[in-house]
Amino acid sequence: MRRALSWSAVVITALVLQSTVFAQITLIGVKPELVYLVTIVLALLEGPSAGAVAGFGGGMAQDFLLNQPKGITALTLTLVGYAVGMIRQYVVTPSPLLPVFVVAGATAVGVLFYGAVAFLLGVEIGGGYLTRAALLSGLYNAILTPVFYPIIRRVAESSRTKKVFRW
Amino acid sequence: MALSRRVRSTRLLVISLVMASLLVITVDYRGGTSGPFEVAGRALQTVVGTLQSGVSRVLQPIGSFFSGLVHIGSLQAQNHRLQQEIQDLREKAQHDTSLRRLIDEFNSLYKLQQTYGLQGVAATVIGQSVNNFQWSVTINRGSGDGIKQDMPVVSGDGLVGHVVSVTSNTSIVLLVLDPDSFVDGRLSSSGVTGGVQGERNKDLQMSLVPPDTKVFPGEQVVTSGYQSGLYPPEIPIGSVSHVYIQDGGLNKLITIRPAVDFSALEIVLVVTGYLAPTTRTPPPSPTPSP
C-alpha cells in the first residue's frame, strides 16, 4: 500500500514536471519522457515484475492525460519495465554508468514501439519525426538520469517491504 | 524451485498486464470510453491539473494577477471589467516589462474579441502535453466556468485550437499544430476555402485548394466558419509561407505560418458563443470598393 502510494507520487510528479518545467526546457524541441525514465530505473532497482507494474500504472496515467487511443503507453511501458528488469539479471559487472546507457536505449526503443502501435491505431505519426523524437528523448532521459536515479532509488528503498515481494 | 515459481508468476503478471493494456486500447478505440475509465481519467486530470497550476504559478508569478479575472458574461459587463483590469494592470506595470507584455497580449485578445463579436471565458495556460506526440495545452478553466468539449480557443493573435477534454477546473486544448487538428480555412484574397492541418513543429498545411487558385505569399488565411463548423468565421489562422504544386499540377499545397506564437502562449479565450456574421459590424478590412 505504502509502495503503491509512493510510486504513484513519483509518477504524478514526473507527469507534472514533464508538462510544465520540461515543456519549456526542451532538447531541440523534444521533451524528456520522464515516465519512461521512472519505469526503467524502477525496473533496474526492483526487477521485472515491479518494472512491469510500475510501467503499466505510469503508462496508463499518461494515456489518460492524452487525447490519443488510451492504453498504448501502458502496453509500451509494461513491456519496457519487464524487459529492463530481465536484462538486469544478466548484467555481471554493474558499472555506475549502466543506468544511463540502459535508460537511453530503453527510452528510444520504447518510444519507437509506442509510435509504431499508435501508427497502427491511426494516429498521425511521421516516420522522420518519430525517429528524431525517440533518439532525442532517449538522450534527454540519459542526461537526466544522474539527477533522478538517486531520488527514485531513495523512494524505492524507503517503500520496500520487508517480505519477499510477491504480487 | 522457489525461483522458478517466481519466474512463472512474473511471466503471468506481465501477460495479464499486457492483456489489460490491449483491452483498454480496444475498448477505447471502439469509442467506448465511459463509466470507470472516464471517471478515473477525470480524477487524474484534476489532480495533475491542480499541480500544474501550482507549478506554473511558481514559475510565472505574474499569472496570479489574472486569477481575479474569471468569467466573462455579456460583452457590456466584460468590456467594463476588462478596461478596469487593463487600467489597474497598467498602473502596476510601470516598471515591469513582463507584466506589460501580458497586458499587450490581453489588449490584443480584447481587440480580437470586440472585432469578431466573441463571447467567452479567459484562461491562463498552466501546462502542456505530457508526451512528444500531442500538441496541446492545459488551461486553468473547466466545466465549472462553462467550458465544454469542442469549444474553439483563440488568443489575441488568432486561432489557437479547440477543447478536447474538460474537468471541473481545467481543460485540455488541442492546438492547431497537432496533426489531428483540421480547420476549414479561407484564403483572404481569393476567398477559396481549403482544409488546414497541423504539421507538428512545422508550418500548417492547407490542402484541397483548386490548382488554378491564385495564392500570394504572405496573404492571410482565416477560418471559413462553415455552417455548423466548430470555429467562428474570420479568425486569423496565419499567413501563407510557401506554395507547392503537387502531382504534376493537379494539386496545390500551401504552408501557413501560424498567427499565434505557441511558445509564448499565456492567455487565451475559450469561445462560448459569437454573434452571427450578419448581426455584427464587419471587421475593418482593406477591401476596395467596386
Interface residues (C-beta under 8 A of the other chain):
Chain A: I12 L15 V16 L17 Q18 S19 T20 V21 A23 Q24 G29 V30 K31 E33 V35 G47 P48 S49 A52 V53 F56 G59 M60 A61 Q62 D63 F64 L65 L66 N67 Q68 P69 K70 G71 I72 T73 A74 L75 T78 L79 Y82 V111 Y114 G115 V117 A118 L121 V123 E124 I125 G126 Y129 A133 S137 R166 W167
Chain B: R6 S9 T10 L13 V14 L17 V18 A20 S21 L22 L23 V24 I25 D28 Y29 T33 F37 A40 G41 L44 Q45 V47 V48 L51 Q52 V55 S56 L59 I126 G127 Q128 S129 V130 N131 N132 F133 Q134 S136 T138 V164 S165 I172 L174 P179 D180 R200 N201
